[in-house]
Amino acid sequence: MNSDLEKTFVDFFKPNQRLIHKICRIYTDNTEDHEDLFQEITIQLWKSFPGFKGDAKFSTWMYRVALNTAITLFKKPQKKELKQSEVDFSTLKIEYEAYEDDEYKLKKMYLAIYQLSDIEKALIMMYLEDKPYREIGEILGITEGNARVKMNRAKNNLKQKINAG
């Protein structure tokens, strides 16, 4: 194993690993699955790292690999309706300013997010991270305009789910 490559990977990975935890929180609903997904994403990032050319920011490339891994591994054949008692909220400690003082709203938001499609989950997560549409498009491999359209649909769908809950 090339120690210079490993050091470079760790130097890029460490300050960005919160992104992976956020993705894991969006695509899993318990601690065990979260840990498994985090490990699998880390492995995929390491395997893919020699191909990282630096054309995009590391965090953008990392998002893309992590989202693709999460979507591939955690595709559920059928969406089930989640009840508050079925979700392990101890893994949901994302500090989004709009919800940090209101645990009820945070739980309601996550229950609604869990009901979204895989792509909508990714879009909402990046929206909450204040990612620009250009970067969202890069991460998802779509145009900036398409990212805007998909984001509007995802936000509307999320609002409907929150209001229905």
N, C-alpha and C positions, 0 to 999 in steps of 0.2 A: 504494500500500500504506500503510495506516495505521501510522505509526511507534509510536504509543502502544500499539496492539494488538500489534504485533510485539514491543515491549519487554516487555509484560505476559506474552505467550506465552513468551518466552525466560526471564523471571524464574521462571515456573512450571515450565518444561520442564527447565532445567539441573539443579536439585537432584533431579529425579526420573528422569533419563535412565537410571540403572542399572536401573530396572524394565524398560525396553525391551530393554536388553542381556540381561537374564535371560530374558525371553520369547524373544528371538532365539536364545539358546543352547538353549532347550528345543525349539524348533520347527525348528532347522536343524542340520546336522551338518558344515558346512564354513564357512570364513571368508567366501568369496564370497557364499553364500546369507545368511549372518548380516548382512553389510554391506548387501545388497539389501533384506532384510526391515527392518533398522533404518531405512534411508532411506524405505521405503514407509510404515512406521508413523509416522515423523516427518511425512511429507507428509499422511497422513490426519489426524493430530492437528492440524496447522496448518489444514487445510481445515475441520475440525470445531470448532475453537476458538471461532469467533464464536458458536456455539450452546451453549457451556459456560456454564451459568447459575449454577454454584456451589452447586447443591442438594446435591451430594455433594462429598467432598474431591476435589481435583484428581487425586491419585494413584489414587483409585477410578475416576474417569472415564477417566483415562489407561490404566489396566489394561484397562478394557472396550474402548476403541477399539483398543488394541494387540492384545489377544487376538482380537478379531473380525477384525482385519486379518491376523494370523498364521494363524488358522484358515482364512480364506478363500483366502489366497494359497498356503499350503503344504499344502493337502489333497492327500494322496497317494492315487491310485486303489487301490493295493494296498500294504499294509504289507510291507516286506521285512525279513528278519532281518538285523540289523546285527552285524557282527563287529568286534571291537576294532580291527582294522587298518583298517577303513573309516571310522572316526570321527576327525575332526580334533580331538583333545583340547586343542590349543592355544587353542581358543575356549571351553573349559569351565573357566573360572577362578572359578567361584562359590565363595565361602568359607563353606559351610555348616559350622557348628561340629562337627557330628557326624562329618563326613568330612574335615575339613581336614588332619588328620595322616595320613590313610591313603589314598593315591592309588589303590590297588587298589579299595577300597570305593567311592570316588568314581566311578571309571570303570565299575564294575559297576552302580552306581545309575543313571548316565546311560544305559547300554546298556538297562537295564530301562525307564527313563522313555521312551526313544525308541520303545519297543514299545507304549506306552499309546495310547489314543484321544486325540484332540485335547482334549476336555473333561477327561479324566483328567490329562493333562499340565498343564493350567491349574490344576486343583485341587491337584495335588501341589506345583506351584511356589508357590502361595499358602500352602499348609500349611507349606512350608519357610520362608516369609517370616513365619510366625506371624500371618497375617491372621485376624481373628475371623470366625466363620461368618456373622455379620450382613453384614460387608463382602464376603465371598466371594459371598454371595447377591446383593448389590447389583451386584457386578461382572458376574456371570453372568446376572443377570436372573431369579433364582429365589428361592424363600423360604429363610429361614435353616434351617428343618427339612429342606428338600430338599437344601440344601448339605451338611448333616451326613450325610444318607444317602448322597449321591453321594461324599462324601469317604471314608466308611468303605469303600465299594466300591472306590474308587480305591486306597486304602492296601492293602487286601487283594490287589487285582490286582497292585500293585507288589511286594508281599512275595512273591507266587507267582513272579513273573518273576525277581526277585533270587535266590530260592532255587533256581529251575530252571537259572539260568545258571552 
